[in-house]
Amino acid sequence: SHNPQLSIETLNLRLPNGLEGRANGIARQVATHLSKLPVPQSGTFASLDVPRITLHGGEADGVIAHRIAQAIQTQVNRSVAENITPTRVNHAD
């Protein structure tokens, strides 16, 4: 059996002024963090809105990325709990 996987086609980050140049690095680290987080089941989302995250001055890219990844994971778990039908098909042997 395969473990559930999270696949993101497009990740749109809106960062405060001054952080634009760090967006690619932050996005890559978000992907790395997400790859290590458990997901409840495989599923497909047309889109997923993640609440605004308050940034504190001087945070490293890795810290920002970790907080974004946690927010995404929280929304994925909430969406799965609310309304996503599993894409997995169980076959009876």
C-alpha positions as CSV (number, residue, x, y, z in Angstrom):
1,S,0.0,0.0,0.0
2,H,1.2,3.5,-0.8
3,N,1.3,6.2,1.8
4,P,-0.9,9.2,1.2
5,Q,0.9,12.0,-0.7
6,L,0.5,15.7,-0.9
7,S,1.1,17.1,-4.4
8,I,1.0,20.8,-5.0
9,E,0.8,22.1,-8.6
10,T,1.0,25.8,-7.9
11,L,2.0,27.6,-4.7
12,N,1.3,31.3,-4.7
13,L,3.1,33.2,-1.9
14,R,2.3,36.8,-1.2
15,L,5.2,38.2,0.8
16,P,5.6,41.6,2.4
17,N,7.6,44.3,0.6
18,G,11.3,43.6,0.9
19,L,10.9,39.8,0.9
20,E,10.2,39.3,-2.8
21,G,13.8,38.3,-3.5
22,R,13.5,35.6,-0.9
23,A,10.3,34.1,-2.3
24,N,11.9,31.3,-4.3
25,G,14.1,30.1,-1.4
26,I,11.1,30.2,1.0
27,A,8.9,28.3,-1.5
28,R,11.5,25.6,-1.9
29,Q,11.8,25.2,1.9
30,V,8.0,25.1,2.2
31,A,8.0,22.1,-0.2
32,T,10.8,20.4,1.8
33,H,8.9,20.9,5.0
34,L,5.6,19.6,3.5
35,S,7.4,16.5,2.2
36,K,8.2,15.5,5.7
37,L,4.7,16.2,7.2
38,P,2.1,13.4,7.4
39,V,-1.1,13.8,5.4
40,P,-4.3,11.9,6.4
41,Q,-5.1,10.6,2.9
42,S,-4.5,11.3,-0.8
43,G,-7.0,13.7,-2.3
44,T,-7.4,16.5,-4.8
45,F,-8.0,20.1,-4.0
46,A,-8.9,22.6,-6.7
47,S,-7.4,25.2,-4.4
48,L,-6.6,25.7,-0.8
49,D,-6.7,29.0,1.0
50,V,-4.3,29.4,3.9
51,P,-4.9,32.1,6.5
52,R,-2.6,35.1,6.6
53,I,0.6,34.4,8.6
54,T,2.0,37.2,10.7
55,L,5.7,37.6,10.1
56,H,8.0,39.0,12.7
57,G,11.0,41.1,11.6
58,G,14.3,39.3,11.1
59,E,12.9,35.7,10.8
60,A,15.1,33.4,8.7
61,D,13.7,31.9,5.5
62,G,13.5,28.5,7.1
63,V,11.4,29.8,10.0
64,I,9.0,31.5,7.7
65,A,8.8,28.4,5.5
66,H,8.1,26.1,8.4
67,R,5.2,28.3,9.6
68,I,3.8,28.4,6.1
69,A,4.1,24.6,5.8
70,Q,2.3,24.1,9.1
71,A,-0.5,26.4,8.0
72,I,-0.9,24.4,4.8
73,Q,-0.9,21.1,6.7
74,T,-3.6,22.5,9.0
75,Q,-5.8,23.5,6.1
76,V,-5.3,20.2,4.3
77,N,-6.3,18.3,7.4
78,R,-9.3,20.5,7.9
79,S,-10.5,20.2,4.3
80,V,-10.1,16.4,4.4
81,A,-12.1,16.2,7.6
82,E,-14.8,18.4,6.1
83,N,-15.5,17.3,2.6
84,I,-12.9,15.4,0.6
85,T,-13.8,11.9,-0.6
86,P,-10.8,9.7,-0.7
87,T,-9.4,9.0,-4.2
88,R,-8.1,5.7,-3.0
89,V,-10.1,2.6,-4.2
90,N,-10.1,-0.4,-1.9
91,H,-10.0,-3.7,-3.8
92,A,-11.4,-6.8,-2.2
93,D,-9.3,-9.8,-2.8
